[in-house]
């Protein structure tokens, strides 16, 4: 075979002819009298060590897609918010797809930003989740698009307010769905290998480079609760997203942002052509939700209409207020009432969200049972100050351990089991009022059908912000909390819980030294630890709480 010196040779799929191809290539490259030696690009499946087949031939092996996969792993971020957002009520939110502003945003052939702006409690996160879940069904142009999303959340802590995590999550989704975008990442990823971490400037630069993608692609970026993001660089992120949509290129970027009104976003509003104010659009949805729960009350026709009209008149686009009214009315219904009294009870409820939370707090404070108050305070401390959301099983186990430093404590399984609350879901509802909610991690649960993995959280961001006022030194409530004291008590709970687990590592009738254990001993102890779900949190975070108190 004759070749011109320095001629590049490309051989694709040499694995298809087995060892014959490898032997030919070895003889060709080693015996060739041509100078300089030919450059050969060889492609094959990754099923054998190619070096063993090409003996004596200097080669550089590049494993296909390895670098991209490693880059993906460095960007991976496990979001904790999306699965906890309440899904929409049946047959609601479909108006979005025909809304004038939405159609103007989605139908254009250039990059653009759609802002969903709503007052606190108007249902922004539920709408954003609905949009993400139903985009491919309702939007033909999105079926071939890359869809990336991030849900900011103040309730989830720094992991879901951090802009770096948002950028990593968006970039991960893009690169995971379309490998051709890797060249945007490659050089900066190699720089990242030298420094060990992704720099925010690098992440922003990659995102902005998508504008110049040389092939026609469509991207949808869905970002919820911008108002709950870290305020430090929020204006920079808003500016970045706006800049991403300013030029008309082959790559079309559609950015969907939901937020309550915030200063820097309002500053950009004149430049944003498509804005939907949620409280101006959600009245039909609130009506459907109201009608659905009023049916359970079995009111007379006149009373039903009066109750519905009053709720609709005072909702003013705030879904959370209607939800709180629902819970109050259903509780009132459970204890029995005269039909003529329900109107008076409804009108006794506050019509402003903050005043409603004040009403709920007074209800908790009026409880004279000190054990209820103590359990409630501990629940609020765990939900407010834990470094990650706690499950219902973890809350149950933590409450069984005394958190008072002066309290005597003997790490006994028997005393611990005596302190476990049997129906913890009912206890959380009773002691936490309507401030706390038990939310399934992946699917909404039916009432009283909660699992140990369900997450305990504040019912809404507005409830969390209200309750945070009880951290102020001037607060006089029974539920007033001190952050240092809360961390101290949680660290005591974690330490004592670990003492309990360690104490059981040498039970009676078992070898006291683990070196003498047989596999059966380890299996038995592992089974015991599996019944102690709070151990993971206690091991990971007790030192953090101790440092912060």
N, C-alpha and C positions, 0 to 999 in steps of 0.2 A: 504494500500500500504506500503510495507516494504522497508526501505532504509538503507544502511550502513551509519553510522555516517560520516558526512562531504562529502557525495557523491555529486558531482556537477550534476545538472539536467538541461538539455537544452530542452526548449519547443519552437518550431517555429510556428508562425502563429496562436497564440491562439485567435486572433480577429475573426478568421473564424467560431468559434463556439459561439461567442457572450458572454452573461453574464454567461452562464453555465460554461465556462472555467474559468472566473474570480472568480466565487463563489467556484469552486473546489480548485483553487489555494489558495484562502483565508483560507478555512477550512484546507487544507493540511498543510500550513505553520504555522498557528496559533495553530492547535491542535496536531501537531506532537510531540510525546514524545521522539523522537530521540535527542540525544545530542552528538555533537553540531548539531544545526539546519542545514538542507540541504541548499546548495547554488544553487539558481535557476537562470538560464539565460533565459529570456523571450524575444522573438521578436514578434513585431506586427506592424501594420500600425499606423501611427500617425493621428488618426481621433477622439480620445476622450482623456480625462484626465485619465490616467491609475490609478492615485492615488485614484480617486473616486470609482474605481472598486475594488481595492485591499485594503480593509479597515483593519487597524490594523497590517499591514505587513510592516516592515521597508524595504525600497527599495531605490536604486539609479537609476535614470532615465537618460539614455544617448540618446539624440535625434540623430538618424542616420544622418550623413553627415553635421551636424550643424557646427562642428568645421572647417571642410574643407571649407565650404561656407564662414565662417567668415575669414578664412585665405585668400581665394580668394579675398574677398573685400579689405583686407589690401594690396594686391599686385596690385590691379587694376590700370592701367595707360591708359589714353586715348591718344593715339598717334595722332599727328596733321599733320604728313608729308605724309603718304602713299597716301591719297586721292588726294593730289595735284601734285603728280608725273605724268608727261605726259605719256600717254600710247604709245605703240610702233606703228610705221607706219604699214599700212596693209602689211601682208605677210613678215615681217622682224623678225629677231632674231631666226628663227627656226633652224639655224645652231648650236645653243648651244647644242641641244640634241644629236647631232652626233659628237660633237667635241671630239677629242682624250682625252684631259685632263679631260673633263667632264665625259666621259664614264669610264675612269680609276678611277675617284673619286666615282661615283655613284654605280658602279657595284661591288665594293669590299665588303666583308662581315665583315669589321672592321671599326672603327671610322676613320674619315679622314676630312681634311679641304681643301676646294677649294677657291682659291683667284682669284677674278676678279679684275685685276689691270688696271687702265686706266688713261690717262692724263685728266686734267680738260676739261669738255665739251664733253667727248667721249661717253656719254650715259650710264654710270654705273647704275644710279638709275632707268632709264627706263628698263634696262635689269634685274635688281633685281626684280622690280615689275612684269615684264613679267614672270620671273622664279616662283615667288610666285603664280601668278594667274594661271599658266598652269602646275604646278608641278604634280598635281594628274592626269591630263590627259595624260601626256607624260611619267611619271615615274611609272611603275607598282609597284615597291617596296615601293613607298611612299603612296599608297592608304590605307594601314593599319598603317601608321606612324603618329606620333605626329609632327605637323608643327608649329613652333614658329618663330616670326619675330620681327624685330625692325629696324626703319629707322631713323638714326641720321640725324640732319639737323641744320646747323648753322643759317639758315634763320628763323627757328621757335623759336630761343632763347634757354634758359637754359633747358626748358622742354624736348627738343629733342636732347640736347648735353650731358645730364647728364647720367653717367654710371649706377647710381642707378636705374633710370627709365628704362634703357635698361634691366637690370637684373630682375627687377620686372615684366616687360612686358613678357620676355621670360619665367620666372617661372610661371606666371599666365597662359600663353597659355598651358604649359605642364600640370599643375594641373587641368585646366579646361577641357582638353581633356581626361585625364586619372586619375581617382581618386586613382588608386593603388599606385601612386607616393607620396601620402600624407605622408607616414611614413618618407620620406626624410625631410619633412617640420616640422613635428609635434613638436618636442622638441624645435627647434629654434623659431617656432611660439609662443610657450608658453613663452619663454624668451622675445620675442618681446612685449608680452602683459604687461610685467612688466616695460619695458622701453618706450613703447609708439610708437617707430618708428623702422623700419627695419635698422639694421646696415649693411653696405656694406659687411663686412666680413661674416656675416650670409648668405647673399644672394649668395655670391661666394661659400661658403661651401656647400650650398644646391645644387647649379648647379654642382659642382665638384663631389658630391656624386652620381650623376646619373650614373657615370662610374661603380659603384658597384651594380646597380639595379639587383636583383637576377633573374629576369624573362627576357626572350628575348623580347626586344622592339627596335623599330627604331625611332630615333628622327631626325628631320631636323631643324636646326637653321639657319635663314636667317637674315643677318645683313648688312645693307647698309650704305655707307658713313662713314666708320670708321675714315677717315681723318677729318670729321667735328665734331667728338666727342670731349669732354673735354680733353685737352692735359694732365691735371694733373695726371690722372691714366690710360691713354690710354695704356701705355706699360704693365700695370698689367692686363688689360682686354685681350689684345692680348695674353699674356702669359697664362692666364686662359683658353682661347679658344683652344690654342695649346695643353695645358696640358690635356684638356678634350678629345682630339683625340689621345693621345699617347698610350693608353693601349688597348689590345684586350680582350674585355669582352662580356658578353651576350647582354648588352645594346649597340647598335650601334648608335653613334652620328655623323651625317653628318653636318658639319658647312660650310655654304656658306657666304663668306665675300667679299664685294665690297669696293674698296678704291682707291684713287689716291696714288702714291708712297709716303710713309712716313717713317721716319727714323727707328722706332722700328719694323715696319712691314718688312722693307727691311732687318733688322738684322735677322729676323726669316725666310726669304725667303729660305735659304739653307735647312731648315728643312721642308719646304712645298713642297710636290712633285707635286702638281697639281696647275698650275698657267695659267690663260688665260689673255693675254695682249689685252685689248679690241680694241685699235686702230689698232692692226694687223689683226683684224677679221671683223671689221664693214664696210669695203669698199663696199661690195654688198648691204648692207642696206642703206648706204648713196647714192648709185647709184639709188636705187628704190625711195628713197625720192626725190632726185633731178629730176628724170624723171617725177615724179607726179606733181611737181609744174611748171616745164618748159612747160608742156602741156598747162597750162593756158595762157602762153604768146603767143602761136600760132606763134612761130618763123618759119622761113624758115628752110628747112632741114639742110642747111649748117650752119646757125646761131645757130640752136638748138644743133648741134654736137659740134660746137666751144664753146658754153657756157657750155655745159655739161662737155666737156673735161677739160676746165679751172677750173671749180669747183672741179672736182675729183682730179685734179693735186694738188690743193692747200688746200684741206680739211685736209689731213694728219690725218684722223681718228677723227677729232673734229666735232662732230655733231652740236654743238652750233654755230660754225662759219657758217656752211651751212644754218642753220636756220636763222641767221642774214642776210645772203646773200639773202635768199628767201624773207624775209620781205622787203629788200631794192628793189629788182627787181619787186616785186608785187606793191609796192608804185610807182615805176618808170613807171610801166605799166598803172597804174590808171590815170596818168596825160597825157598820150599819148607820143609817141616817134617815131622817125624814126628808122627802124630796124637796119640800119647800126650804129646807135649811141649806141645800147645796149652793144656792145662789149667794147667800150671805157668806158662806165659807169661802167661795171662790173670790168674792170681792174683798175679803179680808187679806188675801195674799198680795204681797207687794207686786207692783207692775214694773219696777226697775230691777235689773239683774243684781246689782250690788245690794239693794235693799232686800231682795229675796235671799241672798246669802246671809245677810244679817239675821233674817227671820229663821233660817235653818240653824244658825249658830245658837241663837237664843233657845231653840227647841232642845238642842243638845245640852246647853248649860242648865236648863230647868230640870234635868234629870238629877234626882237626889241620891241615886245609887252611886257611891264613890267608886265601886269596882267598874261600873260602866264607863265612868269618866276616865279612870286610870287606863283601862284597856283602849279607850278611844284616843287618848293622848299618845300612847305607845304606837298605835296604828298610824297616826298622823306623822309621828317622828320617823317611823320606818319608811313610809311612803315618800316623805319630804327629803330625807337625808341619806337614804341608801344610795350607793354609787351605781346601781342599776335597778331596774324595776324588779320587785320581788313577787314571786308567785304566791298564791293563796296558801299552799302547803308550807312555804318558807315563813310566811307571817304566822301561821298556826304554831309552828315549832318555836319561833322566836318568842312568842308571847308566853310559852310554857317555862321560860327561863327568867328568873327575877333579875331586874336591871338596876336595882338599888345597891349601891356599893356597900351600904351598912347592913344589908340583909344577909343573914346566914345562908350559906349555900353548900349543900352536899351533893355531889354529882351522882345521883341515884336514878337509875332507870325507872324505878317504881314511883318515886315522887314526881319525876318528869311526866310519866304517863298520866298521873293523876291531874296534872295541870293542863294537859292538852284539851283544847275546846273541841267538842264533838262536831258540832255543825258550825264550822268557822265562817261559812258564807253568811249565815244568818247573823252571826255575831258582828261581822264587819258592817253589814247593813244597819244593824241596831246601834252600834257604838259610833259609826262613822257618818250616820245620817245619809243624806243624799250628796254628801261631798265626795264619798268614795264609791268607786265602781269596780266591779269584777269583770274583766274583759278577756274573752277567749283569745288565745294567741293567734289562731288561724281562722276559726269560725265562730260566729256569734253563738253563744249558748242559749238554750231555753232556760227560763227561770228555774232556779233550784236544781240545775243540772250541771253545776260547775265541776271542773276537774282540778286536781292539785296543781296543774301547770298553768292555770289561768292567772292572769296578771292583775294585781291590785293597783289602782291608780286613781287620781282625781278624775271626777266625772268630766271635767273640761278645763282647758287652760285658764278660763276666767275664774273657776273655783280655786285653782291653785294660786293664782295671783291674789285673790281675796284672802285666802288662808295664810299666805305669806306675811300678811300684815300683823299676824299674831306673834311674829318674831320681833316686832318693834318693842323697845323698852317701855313705852307708854301703854302697851296693851294691858287690859285688866281682865281678860277672859280666863275662865277656868282652863281653857285650852292654850293659853299663852305658853310659848316655848322659847327656850334659849338654845341657839345653835351649838354652842360649845357643850352644853349639858346634854343635848341630844346625841352628839357624837360620842360623848363619854358613856352614855347609857347603852348605845348600840355596841360600843367596843367591849363593855362589860358582858353584854348578852353574847357576843361572838366568843369571847374568851371562855365563859362558863359553858357554852355549848360545846366547845372543843374539849374542855375538861371532861364533860359527860362522855363524849365519844372515845377519848383516850382511856377513861376509867373502864370502859367496857372491853378494851382490848385484852385485858387479862381477867376474864370472868372466872367464877369459881369452877373447880374441877378441870381447869385448863392449865397447861404449862405457863408459868408467870413470865418466862423469857421467850421472846418471839423467835430467837434462834433455834429453839426446840420445837417450833411448830411444824406440823405436817401440812400438806396441801389442804386437808379438810378444815384445819383451824383457820387458814387464810380465807377459805370460801365462806366459812361461818361468819367471820368478822366482816367480810365484804357484804354479805346479806344484811348484817346489822346496819352498816353504814348506808346501804340503799334505803333504809327506813328513816334516815336522818337527812332530809333534803336541804336543810339549812347549812350543812357542812361546807358545801362548795363556796357559798358566800362568805361564811365565817373565815375560812382559810385564806381567801383571796383579799379580803377587805378589812379584817380586824385591825391591822397595823395602820391602815389609812385613817380609820376612825380615831384610833388612839393618837395619831399625829395631829389630827384636826381639832381635838378637844382642848 
